[in-house]
Amino acid sequence: MSNSENQDAFYEKLKSQLYETNSWPSEYLYKFIVKSDIHKIAEIEAIFNNMGAVIHTIESKNGKYTSVSINVLLRDPESVIIKYKEVIENVEGVISL
């Protein structure tokens, strides 16, 4: 299975789980890890700009990485997945949790 197929399977499973466990619209909490670079953090924040998102950042103990938590109200699971893909495609080196 290619990486793309694995990703597609992951997102389909996530979408199914989100439909089962939430009523929509619903708040969703994203968590990302990036190297502590203000430009990378700003790229993530820009993706959620004008959505009413609450964004918290916490730098790791040694300052090398930053955790970015984003709580945002979304209309459906497809919206959740669109934002995941947008972050993964536009922010180099990001890890989604």
N, CA, C and O atoms as a Tinker XYZ file with bonds, in Angstrom:
   388  protein
     1  N      0.839000   -1.184000    0.000000    73     2
     2  CA     0.000000    0.000000    0.000000    64     1     3
     3  C      0.884000    1.248000    0.000000    63     2     4     5
     4  O      1.847000    1.321000    0.762000    81     3
     5  N      0.570000    2.209000   -0.832000    73     3     6
     6  CA     1.364000    3.431000   -0.897000    64     5     7
     7  C      1.024000    4.340000    0.275000    63     6     8     9
     8  O      0.011000    4.154000    0.949000    81     7
     9  N      1.875000    5.315000    0.507000    73     7    10
    10  CA     1.651000    6.286000    1.579000    64     9    11
    11  C      0.338000    7.029000    1.369000    63    10    12    13
    12  O     -0.385000    7.304000    2.326000    81    11
    13  N      0.033000    7.353000    0.118000    73    11    14
    14  CA    -1.210000    8.052000   -0.211000    64    13    15
    15  C     -2.432000    7.194000    0.127000    63    14    16    17
    16  O     -3.424000    7.691000    0.659000    81    15
    17  N     -2.346000    5.900000   -0.191000    73    15    18
    18  CA    -3.450000    4.988000    0.120000    64    17    19
    19  C     -3.621000    4.835000    1.624000    63    18    20    21
    20  O     -4.745000    4.770000    2.123000    81    19
    21  N     -2.493000    4.779000    2.352000    73    19    22
    22  CA    -2.549000    4.702000    3.815000    64    21    23
    23  C     -3.212000    5.944000    4.394000    63    22    24    25
    24  O     -4.043000    5.851000    5.297000    81    23
    25  N     -2.840000    7.108000    3.866000    73    23    26
    26  CA    -3.442000    8.358000    4.330000    64    25    27
    27  C     -4.934000    8.381000    4.048000    63    26    28    29
    28  O     -5.722000    8.762000    4.914000    81    27
    29  N     -5.330000    7.980000    2.851000    73    27    30
    30  CA    -6.749000    7.964000    2.498000    64    29    31
    31  C     -7.527000    7.044000    3.430000    63    30    32    33
    32  O     -8.622000    7.389000    3.873000    81    31
    33  N     -6.968000    5.877000    3.727000    73    31    34
    34  CA    -7.625000    4.931000    4.635000    64    33    35
    35  C     -7.735000    5.525000    6.036000    63    34    36    37
    36  O     -8.759000    5.379000    6.704000    81    35
    37  N     -6.668000    6.197000    6.473000    73    35    38
    38  CA    -6.692000    6.840000    7.788000    64    37    39
    39  C     -7.808000    7.883000    7.863000    63    38    40    41
    40  O     -8.569000    7.914000    8.830000    81    39
    41  N     -7.902000    8.736000    6.839000    73    39    42
    42  CA    -8.908000    9.804000    6.852000    64    41    43
    43  C    -10.329000    9.244000    6.760000    63    42    44    45
    44  O    -11.247000    9.786000    7.375000    81    43
    45  N    -10.517000    8.173000    6.002000    73    43    46
    46  CA   -11.852000    7.546000    5.921000    64    45    47
    47  C    -12.264000    6.975000    7.271000    63    46    48    49
    48  O    -13.414000    7.113000    7.688000    81    47
    49  N    -11.321000    6.335000    7.947000    73    47    50
    50  CA   -11.602000    5.777000    9.275000    64    49    51
    51  C    -11.909000    6.905000   10.261000    63    50    52    53
    52  O    -12.855000    6.809000   11.043000    81    51
    53  N    -11.112000    7.969000   10.221000    73    51    54
    54  CA   -11.347000    9.110000   11.098000    64    53    55
    55  C    -12.721000    9.715000   10.852000    63    54    56    57
    56  O    -13.453000   10.005000   11.798000    81    55
    57  N    -13.074000    9.905000    9.583000    73    55    58
    58  CA   -14.375000   10.483000    9.242000    64    57    59
    59  C    -15.506000    9.631000    9.820000    63    58    60    61
    60  O    -16.457000   10.159000   10.396000    81    59
    61  N    -15.397000    8.332000    9.664000    73    59    62
    62  CA   -16.406000    7.413000   10.182000    64    61    63
    63  C    -16.512000    7.530000   11.706000    63    62    64    65
    64  O    -17.614000    7.590000   12.251000    81    63
    65  N    -15.377000    7.563000   12.381000    73    63    66
    66  CA   -15.372000    7.683000   13.837000    64    65    67
    67  C    -15.975000    9.009000   14.291000    63    66    68    69
    68  O    -16.703000    9.058000   15.282000    81    67
    69  N    -15.670000   10.074000   13.569000    73    67    70
    70  CA   -16.205000   11.390000   13.938000    64    69    71
    71  C    -17.723000   11.433000   13.800000    63    70    72    73
    72  O    -18.404000   12.034000   14.631000    81    71
    73  N    -18.252000   10.805000   12.764000    73    71    74
    74  CA   -19.705000   10.743000   12.590000    64    73    75
    75  C    -20.357000    9.955000   13.722000    63    74    76    77
    76  O    -21.450000   10.296000   14.174000    81    75
    77  N    -19.681000    8.898000   14.176000    73    75    78
    78  CA   -20.241000    8.044000   15.222000    64    77    79
    79  C    -20.202000    8.691000   16.603000    63    78    80    81
    80  O    -21.101000    8.477000   17.416000    81    79
    81  N    -19.161000    9.483000   16.871000    73    79    82
    82  CA   -18.956000    9.973000   18.233000    64    81    83
    83  C    -19.386000   11.413000   18.480000    63    82    84    85
    84  O    -19.441000   11.837000   19.634000    81    83
    85  N    -19.685000   12.160000   17.460000    73    83    86
    86  CA   -20.037000   13.571000   17.632000    64    85    87
    87  C    -21.341000   13.888000   16.923000    63    86    88    89
    88  O    -21.712000   13.232000   15.950000    81    87
    89  N    -22.036000   14.911000   17.428000    73    87    90
    90  CA   -23.142000   15.478000   16.659000    64    89    91
    91  C    -22.599000   16.764000   16.044000    63    90    92    93
    92  O    -21.852000   17.499000   16.691000    81    91
    93  N    -22.961000   17.025000   14.842000    73    91    94
    94  CA   -22.361000   18.130000   14.076000    64    93    95
    95  C    -23.360000   19.235000   13.838000    63    94    96    97
    96  O    -24.545000   18.957000   13.650000    81    95
    97  N    -22.915000   20.505000   13.841000    73    95    98
    98  CA   -21.544000   21.005000   14.015000    64    97    99
    99  C    -21.031000   20.729000   15.431000    63    98   100   101
   100  O    -21.803000   20.587000   16.380000    81    99
   101  N    -19.700000   20.658000   15.539000    73    99   102
   102  CA   -19.069000   20.300000   16.804000    64   101   103
   103  C    -17.691000   20.954000   16.896000    63   102   104   105
   104  O    -17.071000   21.288000   15.887000    81   103
   105  N    -17.229000   21.127000   18.147000    73   103   106
   106  CA   -15.864000   21.606000   18.332000    64   105   107
   107  C    -14.912000   20.443000   18.120000    63   106   108   109
   108  O    -15.206000   19.303000   18.480000    81   107
   109  N    -13.758000   20.753000   17.524000    73   107   110
   110  CA   -12.748000   19.730000   17.290000    64   109   111
   111  C    -11.409000   20.279000   17.753000    63   110   112   113
   112  O    -11.094000   21.448000   17.532000    81   111
   113  N    -10.620000   19.419000   18.401000    73   111   114
   114  CA    -9.302000   19.812000   18.884000    64   113   115
   115  C     -8.220000   19.175000   18.016000    63   114   116   117
   116  O     -8.071000   17.954000   17.980000    81   115
   117  N     -7.474000   20.020000   17.321000    73   115   118
   118  CA    -6.315000   19.577000   16.535000    64   117   119
   119  C     -5.079000   19.726000   17.407000    63   118   120   121
   120  O     -4.987000   20.647000   18.218000    81   119
   121  N     -4.130000   18.813000   17.235000    73   119   122
   122  CA    -2.837000   18.939000   17.904000    64   121   123
   123  C     -1.746000   18.653000   16.876000    63   122   124   125
   124  O     -1.746000   17.627000   16.195000    81   123
   125  N     -0.828000   19.594000   16.796000    73   123   126
   126  CA     0.297000   19.465000   15.868000    64   125   127
   127  C      1.592000   19.719000   16.619000    63   126   128   129
   128  O      1.615000   20.440000   17.617000    81   127
   129  N      2.663000   19.121000   16.133000    73   127   130
   130  CA     4.013000   19.365000   16.648000    64   129   131
   131  C      4.853000   19.858000   15.472000    63   130   132   133
   132  O      4.855000   19.259000   14.397000    81   131
   133  N      5.575000   20.973000   15.700000    73   131   134
   134  CA     6.500000   21.496000   14.685000    64   133   135
   135  C      7.781000   21.933000   15.370000    63   134   136   137
   136  O      7.808000   22.155000   16.581000    81   135
   137  N      8.847000   22.055000   14.582000    73   135   138
   138  CA    10.062000   22.647000   15.129000    64   137   139
   139  C      9.728000   24.058000   15.567000    63   138   140   141
   140  O      8.900000   24.725000   14.948000    81   139
   141  N     10.365000   24.514000   16.625000    73   139   142
   142  CA    10.083000   25.850000   17.160000    64   141   143
   143  C     10.593000   26.919000   16.197000    63   142   144   145
   144  O     11.702000   27.435000   16.336000    81   143
   145  N      9.766000   27.225000   15.239000    73   143   146
   146  CA    10.065000   28.206000   14.202000    64   145   147
   147  C      8.816000   29.077000   14.059000    63   146   148   149
   148  O      7.745000   28.575000   13.716000    81   147
   149  N      8.951000   30.368000   14.318000    73   147   150
   150  CA     7.771000   31.247000   14.307000    64   149   151
   151  C      7.063000   31.235000   12.957000    63   150   152   153
   152  O      5.852000   31.448000   12.893000    81   151
   153  N      7.803000   30.989000   11.880000    73   151   154
   154  CA     7.182000   30.952000   10.552000    64   153   155
   155  C      6.289000   29.721000   10.384000    63   154   156   157
   156  O      5.198000   29.813000    9.821000    81   155
   157  N      6.755000   28.571000   10.874000    73   155   158
   158  CA     5.951000   27.346000   10.782000    64   157   159
   159  C      4.694000   27.460000   11.644000    63   158   160   161
   160  O      3.610000   27.053000   11.227000    81   159
   161  N      4.844000   28.011000   12.834000    73   159   162
   162  CA     3.694000   28.199000   13.723000    64   161   163
   163  C      2.705000   29.163000   13.077000    63   162   164   165
   164  O      1.496000   28.934000   13.116000    81   163
   165  N      3.211000   30.232000   12.486000    73   163   166
   166  CA     2.349000   31.218000   11.808000    64   165   167
   167  C      1.624000   30.589000   10.614000    63   166   168   169
   168  O      0.477000   30.940000   10.339000    81   167
   169  N      2.279000   29.664000    9.902000    73   167   170
   170  CA     1.631000   28.982000    8.774000    64   169   171
   171  C      0.429000   28.177000    9.258000    63   170   172   173
   172  O     -0.631000   28.193000    8.631000    81   171
   173  N      0.600000   27.474000   10.378000    73   171   174
   174  CA    -0.512000   26.693000   10.940000    64   173   175
   175  C     -1.636000   27.630000   11.373000    63   174   176   177
   176  O     -2.802000   27.394000   11.058000    81   175
   177  N     -1.285000   28.683000   12.090000    73   175   178
   178  CA    -2.296000   29.632000   12.565000    64   177   179
   179  C     -3.058000   30.255000   11.401000    63   178   180   181
   180  O     -4.267000   30.467000   11.497000    81   179
   181  N     -2.369000   30.548000   10.307000    73   179   182
   182  CA    -3.012000   31.173000    9.141000    64   181   183
   183  C     -4.072000   30.263000    8.525000    63   182   184   185
   184  O     -5.075000   30.750000    8.005000    81   183
   185  N     -3.863000   28.956000    8.577000    73   183   186
   186  CA    -4.826000   28.010000    8.014000    64   185   187
   187  C     -6.154000   28.064000    8.765000    63   186   188   189
   188  O     -7.207000   27.790000    8.190000    81   187
   189  N     -6.104000   28.417000   10.047000    73   187   190
   190  CA    -7.313000   28.489000   10.864000    64   189   191
   191  C     -7.764000   29.931000   11.098000    63   190   192   193
   192  O     -8.627000   30.182000   11.938000    81   191
   193  N     -7.185000   30.875000   10.360000    73   191   194
   194  CA    -7.520000   32.292000   10.490000    64   193   195
   195  C     -8.988000   32.536000   10.134000    63   194   196   197
   196  O     -9.528000   31.888000    9.237000    81   195
   197  N     -9.615000   33.449000   10.819000    73   195   198
   198  CA   -11.011000   33.867000   10.574000    64   197   199
   199  C    -12.020000   32.740000   10.777000    63   198   200   201
   200  O    -13.093000   32.755000   10.173000    81   199
   201  N    -11.687000   31.764000   11.621000    73   199   202
   202  CA   -12.615000   30.667000   11.909000    64   201   203
   203  C    -13.060000   30.675000   13.366000    63   202   204   205
   204  O    -13.829000   29.809000   13.784000    81   203
   205  N    -12.585000   31.641000   14.137000    73   203   206
   206  CA   -12.908000   31.679000   15.553000    64   205   207
   207  C    -12.150000   30.627000   16.349000    63   206   208   209
   208  O    -12.578000   30.251000   17.440000    81   207
   209  N    -11.050000   30.157000   15.825000    73   207   210
   210  CA   -10.261000   29.113000   16.488000    64   209   211
   211  C     -9.529000   29.670000   17.700000    63   210   212   213
   212  O     -9.055000   30.806000   17.693000    81   211
   213  N     -9.446000   28.843000   18.744000    73   211   214
   214  CA    -8.646000   29.159000   19.919000    64   213   215
   215  C     -7.360000   28.354000   19.785000    63   214   216   217
   216  O     -7.385000   27.124000   19.725000    81   215
   217  N     -6.228000   29.071000   19.738000    73   215   218
   218  CA    -4.943000   28.434000   19.468000    64   217   219
   219  C     -4.012000   28.623000   20.655000    63   218   220   221
   220  O     -3.820000   29.736000   21.144000    81   219
   221  N     -3.434000   27.504000   21.111000    73   219   222
   222  CA    -2.461000   27.527000   22.207000    64   221   223
   223  C     -1.178000   26.886000   21.714000    63   222   224   225
   224  O     -1.201000   25.877000   21.008000    81   223
   225  N     -0.054000   27.487000   22.097000    73   223   226
   226  CA     1.243000   26.895000   21.757000    64   225   227
   227  C      2.025000   26.662000   23.044000    63   226   228   229
   228  O      1.983000   27.467000   23.974000    81   227
   229  N      2.739000   25.541000   23.073000    73   227   230
   230  CA     3.597000   25.218000   24.209000    64   229   231
   231  C      4.923000   24.732000   23.653000    63   230   232   233
   232  O      4.975000   23.784000   22.869000    81   231
   233  N      5.986000   25.391000   24.067000    73   231   234
   234  CA     7.318000   25.004000   23.618000    64   233   235
   235  C      7.814000   23.833000   24.461000    63   234   236   237
   236  O      7.537000   23.759000   25.658000    81   235
   237  N      8.549000   22.919000   23.830000    73   235   238
   238  CA     9.107000   21.779000   24.564000    64   237   239
   239  C     10.136000   22.270000   25.577000    63   238   240   241
   240  O     10.597000   23.410000   25.519000    81   239
   241  N     10.477000   21.394000   26.489000    73   239   242
   242  CA    11.406000   21.734000   27.571000    64   241   243
   243  C     12.729000   22.286000   27.054000    63   242   244   245
   244  O     13.274000   23.241000   27.608000    81   243
   245  N     13.237000   21.676000   25.988000    73   243   246
   246  CA    14.515000   22.134000   25.437000    64   245   247
   247  C     14.355000   23.218000   24.374000    63   246   248   249
   248  O     15.346000   23.721000   23.845000    81   247
   249  N     13.099000   23.583000   24.056000    73   247   250
   250  CA    12.849000   24.666000   23.106000    64   249   251
   251  C     12.963000   24.279000   21.647000    63   250   252   253
   252  O     12.850000   25.136000   20.771000    81   251
   253  N     13.187000   22.998000   21.369000    73   251   254
   254  CA    13.391000   22.560000   19.989000    64   253   255
   255  C     12.073000   22.423000   19.215000    63   254   256   257
   256  O     12.026000   22.683000   18.013000    81   255
   257  N     11.013000   22.018000   19.907000    73   255   258
   258  CA     9.712000   21.795000   19.268000    64   257   259
   259  C      8.624000   22.597000   19.961000    63   258   260   261
   260  O      8.759000   22.985000   21.121000    81   259
   261  N      7.536000   22.838000   19.224000    73   259   262
   262  CA     6.382000   23.531000   19.773000    64   261   263
   263  C      5.134000   22.717000   19.471000    63   262   264   265
   264  O      4.929000   22.248000   18.352000    81   263
   265  N      4.305000   22.562000   20.498000    73   263   266
   266  CA     3.008000   21.920000   20.351000    64   265   267
   267  C      1.988000   23.015000   20.053000    63   266   268   269
   268  O      1.934000   24.027000   20.752000    81   267
   269  N      1.185000   22.811000   19.019000    73   267   270
   270  CA     0.156000   23.771000   18.641000    64   269   271
   271  C     -1.198000   23.071000   18.773000    63   270   272   273
   272  O     -1.481000   22.119000   18.046000    81   271
   273  N     -2.033000   23.545000   19.707000    73   271   274
   274  CA    -3.379000   22.999000   19.905000    64   273   275
   275  C     -4.383000   24.006000   19.385000    63   274   276   277
   276  O     -4.302000   25.195000   19.696000    81   275
   277  N     -5.324000   23.530000   18.597000    73   275   278
   278  CA    -6.312000   24.406000   17.968000    64   277   279
   279  C     -7.696000   23.834000   18.231000    63   278   280   281
   280  O     -8.001000   22.708000   17.838000    81   279
   281  N     -8.528000   24.618000   18.897000    73   279   282
   282  CA    -9.905000   24.220000   19.161000    64   281   283
   283  C    -10.801000   25.090000   18.286000    63   282   284   285
   284  O    -10.758000   26.318000   18.373000    81   283
   285  N    -11.613000   24.452000   17.441000    73   283   286
   286  CA   -12.415000   25.206000   16.476000    64   285   287
   287  C    -13.746000   24.502000   16.235000    63   286   288   289
   288  O    -13.823000   23.273000   16.247000    81   287
   289  N    -14.780000   25.288000   16.017000    73   287   290
   290  CA   -16.102000   24.755000   15.699000    64   289   291
   291  C    -16.172000   24.473000   14.200000    63   290   292   293
   292  O    -15.947000   25.362000   13.380000    81   291
   293  N    -16.490000   23.219000   13.852000    73   291   294
   294  CA   -16.579000   22.821000   12.450000    64   293   295
   295  C    -17.941000   22.206000   12.169000    63   294   296   297
   296  O    -18.593000   21.673000   13.067000    81   295
   297  N    -18.363000   22.286000   10.907000    73   295   298
   298  CA   -19.726000   21.857000   10.558000    64   297   299
   299  C    -19.889000   20.355000   10.378000    63   298   300   301
   300  O    -20.977000   19.821000   10.593000    81   299
   301  N    -18.790000   19.645000    9.973000    73   299   302
   302  CA   -18.905000   18.211000    9.730000    64   301   303
   303  C    -17.516000   17.573000    9.673000    63   302   304   305
   304  O    -16.514000   18.284000    9.593000    81   303
   305  N    -17.448000   16.236000    9.715000    73   303   306
   306  CA   -16.153000   15.551000    9.659000    64   305   307
   307  C    -15.333000   15.857000    8.406000    63   306   308   309
   308  O    -14.103000   15.856000    8.460000    81   307
   309  N    -15.995000   16.117000    7.281000    73   307   310
   310  CA   -15.250000   16.472000    6.069000    64   309   311
   311  C    -14.426000   17.747000    6.300000    63   310   312   313
   312  O    -13.302000   17.860000    5.811000    81   311
   313  N    -14.991000   18.701000    7.045000    73   311   314
   314  CA   -14.276000   19.944000    7.355000    64   313   315
   315  C    -13.039000   19.660000    8.197000    63   314   316   317
   316  O    -11.999000   20.292000    8.012000    81   315
   317  N    -13.150000   18.714000    9.118000    73   315   318
   318  CA   -12.009000   18.319000    9.958000    64   317   319
   319  C    -10.880000   17.800000    9.071000    63   318   320   321
   320  O     -9.724000   18.194000    9.229000    81   319
   321  N    -11.218000   16.927000    8.152000    73   319   322
   322  CA   -10.212000   16.296000    7.293000    64   321   323
   323  C     -9.604000   17.299000    6.324000    63   322   324   325
   324  O     -8.404000   17.250000    6.054000    81   323
   325  N    -10.415000   18.205000    5.800000    73   323   326
   326  CA    -9.897000   19.244000    4.895000    64   325   327
   327  C     -8.800000   20.042000    5.591000    63   326   328   329
   328  O     -7.758000   20.313000    4.995000    81   327
   329  N     -9.026000   20.419000    6.844000    73   327   330
   330  CA    -8.031000   21.212000    7.585000    64   329   331
   331  C     -6.775000   20.394000    7.874000    63   330   332   333
   332  O     -5.663000   20.913000    7.775000    81   331
   333  N     -6.944000   19.104000    8.234000    73   331   334
   334  CA    -5.764000   18.250000    8.431000    64   333   335
   335  C     -4.914000   18.236000    7.171000    63   334   336   337
   336  O     -3.703000   18.448000    7.229000    81   335
   337  N     -5.550000   17.984000    6.030000    73   335   338
   338  CA    -4.820000   17.902000    4.760000    64   337   339
   339  C     -4.152000   19.233000    4.427000    63   338   340   341
   340  O     -3.025000   19.261000    3.933000    81   339
   341  N     -4.840000   20.319000    4.695000    73   339   342
   342  CA    -4.285000   21.647000    4.410000    64   341   343
   343  C     -3.005000   21.884000    5.216000    63   342   344   345
   344  O     -2.018000   22.394000    4.687000    81   343
   345  N     -3.029000   21.512000    6.492000    73   343   346
   346  CA    -1.844000   21.697000    7.327000    64   345   347
   347  C     -0.712000   20.788000    6.845000    63   346   348   349
   348  O      0.419000   21.243000    6.676000    81   347
   349  N     -1.010000   19.511000    6.624000    73   347   350
   350  CA     0.016000   18.542000    6.202000    64   349   351
   351  C      0.652000   18.961000    4.869000    63   350   352   353
   352  O      1.864000   18.838000    4.693000    81   351
   353  N     -0.164000   19.452000    3.940000    73   351   354
   354  CA     0.345000   19.826000    2.618000    64   353   355
   355  C      1.116000   21.142000    2.618000    63   354   356   357
   356  O      1.969000   21.355000    1.757000    81   355
   357  N      0.825000   22.031000    3.578000    73   355   358
   358  CA     1.408000   23.374000    3.529000    64   357   359
   359  C      2.477000   23.672000    4.566000    63   358   360   361
   360  O      3.186000   24.670000    4.436000    81   359
   361  N      2.618000   22.846000    5.586000    73   359   362
   362  CA     3.599000   23.112000    6.635000    64   361   363
   363  C      4.601000   21.962000    6.663000    63   362   364   365
   364  O      4.290000   20.851000    7.090000    81   363
   365  N      5.787000   22.254000    6.206000    73   363   366
   366  CA     6.834000   21.223000    6.107000    64   365   367
   367  C      7.244000   20.729000    7.492000    63   366   368   369
   368  O      7.484000   21.522000    8.402000    81   367
   369  N      7.319000   19.408000    7.635000    73   367   370
   370  CA     7.817000   18.818000    8.874000    64   369   371
   371  C      6.803000   18.743000   10.003000    63   370   372   373
   372  O      7.168000   18.366000   11.116000    81   371
   373  N      5.550000   19.085000    9.761000    73   371   374
   374  CA     4.551000   19.058000   10.824000    64   373   375
   375  C      4.155000   17.612000   11.135000    63   374   376   377
   376  O      4.101000   16.762000   10.247000    81   375
   377  N      3.884000   17.359000   12.407000    73   375   378
   378  CA     3.385000   16.062000   12.847000    64   377   379
   379  C      2.005000   16.300000   13.429000    63   378   380   381
   380  O      1.835000   17.172000   14.281000    81   379
   381  N      1.023000   15.541000   12.984000    73   379   382
   382  CA    -0.321000   15.682000   13.539000    64   381   383
   383  C     -0.561000   14.560000   14.533000    63   382   384   385
   384  O     -0.161000   13.418000   14.310000    81   383
   385  N     -1.210000   14.897000   15.620000    73   383   386
   386  CA    -1.499000   13.900000   16.665000    64   385   387
   387  C     -2.983000   13.618000   16.716000    63   386   388
   388  O     -3.430000   12.808000   17.528000    81   387
